[in-house]
Amino acid sequence: MRVGVITFPGSLDDRDAMRAIRLAGGEPVALWHGEHDLHGVDALVLPGGFSYGDYLRCGAIAAHSPIMSEVIDAAHKGMPVLGICNGFQILVESGLLPGGLIRNDHGDFVCRDQRLRVESTQTSWTSGYTQGQEITIPLKNGEGGFIADDETLRRIEGEDLVAFRYLELNPNGSLHDIAGLRNETGRIVGLMPHPEHAVEAGFGPDTSLAMKAGIDGLTMFESVIASVVSA
């Protein structure tokens, strides 16, 4: 099971995503944004960071990188795609997920271990969770506020396209406490928190059992491997 991780200028968490894939039992494949070749991968991860410095708008320039034409084509053909933080912003800017992401409502960069509720397990990336499961995933963003017009929000909620929702507090002003979305097929998922930072005991969020023991993010990468292998 080969999972491609795309590096854009300014990507910070591409190596972390590759490590998460390896820990989940997959083979990570490094992809460069300037290529037009997905190298035969079975799934894709768009990692977090600050692509092109996000100088225009988060993800807006990266959405027009050469490799994105291949990503969009593969996504439309059913390849599983995960966008994490900046990757989520790129998916939105590419039109693969609805809505938009803007500056946090309090104006500050936020970095914290964030409680989430899994709202949909009907995706390639969340099938290993249980419906309504509460998990803790690290969050770090300055422009993570999810927005959409009323009609789009009604469609998102009506079609059960919310993949994750913030619990306990809303860290960035996202409408309806939306932390992550899925598309209609469940093959495309985007979220602002970073599951790749909660995949290995000793390096994840604190839990009631031990400090840094949280591995709630690992299930996301295990899920996509299981879904592709069983397809």
Rosetta blueprint (number, residue, H / E / L):
1 M L
2 R E
3 V E
4 G E
5 V E
6 I E
7 T E
8 F L
9 P L
10 G L
11 S E
12 L L
13 D L
14 D H
15 R H
16 D H
17 A H
18 M H
19 R H
20 A H
21 I H
22 R H
23 L H
24 A L
25 G L
26 G L
27 E E
28 P E
29 V E
30 A E
31 L E
32 W E
33 H L
34 G L
35 E L
36 H L
37 D L
38 L L
39 H L
40 G L
41 V L
42 D L
43 A E
44 L E
45 V E
46 L E
47 P L
48 G L
49 G E
50 F L
51 S H
52 Y H
53 G H
54 D H
55 Y L
56 L L
57 R L
58 C L
59 G L
60 A L
61 I L
62 A H
63 A H
64 H H
65 S L
66 P H
67 I H
68 M H
69 S H
70 E H
71 V H
72 I H
73 D H
74 A H
75 A H
76 H H
77 K L
78 G L
79 M L
80 P L
81 V E
82 L E
83 G E
84 I E
85 C L
86 N H
87 G H
88 F H
89 Q H
90 I H
91 L H
92 V H
93 E H
94 S L
95 G L
96 L L
97 L L
98 P L
99 G L
100 G E
101 L E
102 I E
103 R L
104 N L
105 D L
106 H L
107 G L
108 D L
109 F L
110 V E
111 C E
112 R E
113 D E
114 Q E
115 R E
116 L E
117 R E
118 V E
119 E L
120 S L
121 T L
122 Q L
123 T L
124 S L
125 W L
126 T L
127 S L
128 G L
129 Y L
130 T L
131 Q L
132 G L
133 Q L
134 E E
135 I E
136 T E
137 I E
138 P E
139 L E
140 K E
141 N E
142 G L
143 E L
144 G L
145 G E
146 F E
147 I E
148 A L
149 D L
150 D H
151 E H
152 T H
153 L H
154 R H
155 R H
156 I H
157 E H
158 G H
159 E L
160 D L
161 L L
162 V E
163 A E
164 F E
165 R E
166 Y E
167 L L
168 E L
169 L L
170 N L
171 P L
172 N L
173 G L
174 S L
175 L H
176 H H
177 D H
178 I E
179 A E
180 G E
181 L E
182 R E
183 N L
184 E L
185 T L
186 G L
187 R L
188 I E
189 V E
190 G E
191 L E
192 M L
193 P L
194 H L
195 P H
196 E H
197 H H
198 A L
199 V L
200 E L
201 A L
202 G L
203 F L
204 G L
205 P L
206 D L
207 T L
208 S L
209 L L
210 A L
211 M L
212 K L
213 A L
214 G L
215 I L
216 D L
217 G L
218 L H
219 T H
220 M H
221 F H
222 E H
223 S H
224 V H
225 I H
226 A H
227 S H
228 V H
229 V H
230 S H
231 A L
